[in-house]
């Protein structure tokens, strides 16, 4: 039996596709369009510059997807994902 998360994704995806998080190219508008088209949208956290802009971008995406949910409750968009690059201090 598939997990609840798997069942939710299957119900929301039109295609079993995750959009690649593209450095510099991915924007909130692109992620919203990806999700509305029925695939999982994604964005690299590093695209938000300065870093403090990331929260604004994520809120913008959530607002865009919420508008879609309200306008089309029978067609909920798939989730979006932000990728974060973890770095360690340079040594030596």
NULUMLO-922021 format. One record per residue (C-alpha): x, y, z. Coordinates in nm, 2 decimals. Example, Ala and Ser with C-alpha at 12.3 -4.5 7.8 and 13.67 -1.06 7.14 Angstrom:
+--------+--------+--------+
|      u |      v |      w |
+--------+--------+--------+
|   1.23 |  -0.45 |   0.78 |
|   1.37 |  -0.11 |   0.71 |
+--------+--------+--------+
***
This chain:
+--------+--------+--------+
|      u |      v |      w |
+--------+--------+--------+
|   0.00 |   0.00 |   0.00 |
|   0.15 |   0.34 |  -0.10 |
|   0.22 |   0.59 |   0.18 |
|  -0.01 |   0.89 |   0.23 |
|   0.25 |   1.12 |   0.07 |
|   0.27 |   0.89 |  -0.24 |
|  -0.11 |   0.88 |  -0.27 |
|  -0.13 |   1.26 |  -0.24 |
|   0.14 |   1.31 |  -0.51 |
|  -0.03 |   1.06 |  -0.74 |
|  -0.36 |   1.24 |  -0.70 |
|  -0.21 |   1.58 |  -0.78 |
|   0.04 |   1.50 |  -1.06 |
|  -0.06 |   1.50 |  -1.42 |
|   0.28 |   1.35 |  -1.51 |
|   0.53 |   1.18 |  -1.28 |
|   0.78 |   1.46 |  -1.34 |
|   0.99 |   1.68 |  -1.11 |
|   1.12 |   2.00 |  -1.27 |
|   1.49 |   2.04 |  -1.23 |
|   1.60 |   2.33 |  -1.01 |
|   1.79 |   2.54 |  -1.26 |
|   2.05 |   2.78 |  -1.13 |
|   1.96 |   3.14 |  -1.22 |
|   1.68 |   3.03 |  -1.46 |
|   1.43 |   2.91 |  -1.20 |
|   1.21 |   3.19 |  -1.06 |
|   0.89 |   3.20 |  -0.85 |
|   0.69 |   3.26 |  -1.16 |
|   0.84 |   2.95 |  -1.33 |
|   0.78 |   2.73 |  -1.02 |
|   0.41 |   2.84 |  -1.01 |
|   0.37 |   2.76 |  -1.38 |
|   0.54 |   2.42 |  -1.33 |
|   0.31 |   2.33 |  -1.05 |
|  -0.01 |   2.45 |  -1.23 |
|   0.09 |   2.24 |  -1.53 |
|   0.08 |   1.93 |  -1.31 |
|   0.44 |   1.86 |  -1.23 |
|   0.65 |   1.92 |  -0.91 |
|   0.81 |   2.26 |  -0.94 |
|   1.15 |   2.34 |  -0.78 |
|   1.38 |   2.63 |  -0.73 |
|   1.74 |   2.65 |  -0.60 |
|   1.75 |   2.85 |  -0.28 |
|   2.07 |   3.01 |  -0.42 |
|   1.87 |   3.19 |  -0.69 |
|   1.72 |   3.42 |  -0.42 |
|   1.98 |   3.70 |  -0.39 |
|   2.02 |   3.84 |  -0.14 |
|   1.95 |   3.53 |   0.07 |
|   1.69 |   3.72 |   0.27 |
|   1.48 |   3.72 |  -0.05 |
|   1.41 |   3.35 |  -0.03 |
|   1.13 |   3.38 |   0.23 |
|   0.96 |   3.64 |   0.00 |
|   0.99 |   3.41 |  -0.30 |
|   0.85 |   3.11 |  -0.11 |
|   0.56 |   3.32 |   0.01 |
|   0.50 |   3.44 |  -0.35 |
|   0.49 |   3.08 |  -0.47 |
|   0.26 |   2.97 |  -0.19 |
|   0.02 |   3.26 |  -0.27 |
|   0.02 |   3.17 |  -0.64 |
|  -0.05 |   2.81 |  -0.57 |
|  -0.32 |   2.91 |  -0.32 |
|  -0.49 |   3.12 |  -0.59 |
|  -0.48 |   2.82 |  -0.82 |
|  -0.64 |   2.60 |  -0.55 |
|  -0.92 |   2.85 |  -0.49 |
|  -0.99 |   2.90 |  -0.86 |
|  -0.97 |   2.53 |  -0.94 |
|  -1.05 |   2.32 |  -0.63 |
|  -1.09 |   2.01 |  -0.84 |
|  -0.73 |   2.04 |  -0.97 |
|  -0.49 |   2.10 |  -0.68 |
|  -0.14 |   2.18 |  -0.80 |
|   0.14 |   1.95 |  -0.70 |
|   0.38 |   2.07 |  -0.44 |
|   0.69 |   2.28 |  -0.50 |
|   1.04 |   2.23 |  -0.35 |
|   1.32 |   2.46 |  -0.27 |
|   1.67 |   2.31 |  -0.28 |
|   1.92 |   2.43 |  -0.03 |
|   2.29 |   2.40 |  -0.07 |
|   2.47 |   2.32 |   0.25 |
|   2.82 |   2.45 |   0.27 |
|   3.10 |   2.40 |   0.51 |
|   3.37 |   2.66 |   0.59 |
|   3.68 |   2.63 |   0.38 |
|   3.98 |   2.50 |   0.56 |
|   4.34 |   2.56 |   0.52 |
+--------+--------+--------+
***
